[in-house]
C-alpha cells in the first residue's frame, strides 16, 4: 500500500477524539513538542507521544478504521529519525495486547523486563530498541 502520509503536530481536538489520556496530559505533550501526528491524505489517523531525552514511547494510537495498514510503523520510523544512532527507545505494553507486542517485535523491539501488576488487570512488558 502506498501511504500518502504526512506528519505534523495534531490539534488537541484531534487527539481527544482517539486518546484515553486526560486533556491536561495531552496539552502538556503538545506544549512540549512530544507528539507526532499521522495524516493520510490530510485526514488525522493517529499519533505517537514520546518522552525525551530518554526516548520512551508513552502512547501510540491509530484510529480503529486505519489499523493494520502501516501507520503505526510509519510513526515509529518518524520517531527514529530524531534519534542518534546507538541510542535506545523504550516502551511498556500490556502483556495481553498481542497486536501491539507483534508490532513492536516486528520493529526490532526486544523484551527486557516485566512490571508485575503494572495495570490493574495486567502486567506490562518493558521493551527496548537500539537505533
Secondary structure, DSSP 8 states (H G I E B T S, - for coil): ----EEEE---HHHHHTT--S-HHHHHHHHHTT-EEEEEETTEEEEEEEEETTTTEEEEEEE-GGGTTSSHHHHHHHHHHTTS-TT-EEEEEEETT-HHHHHHHHHTT-EEEEEEEEEETTEEEEEEEEE-
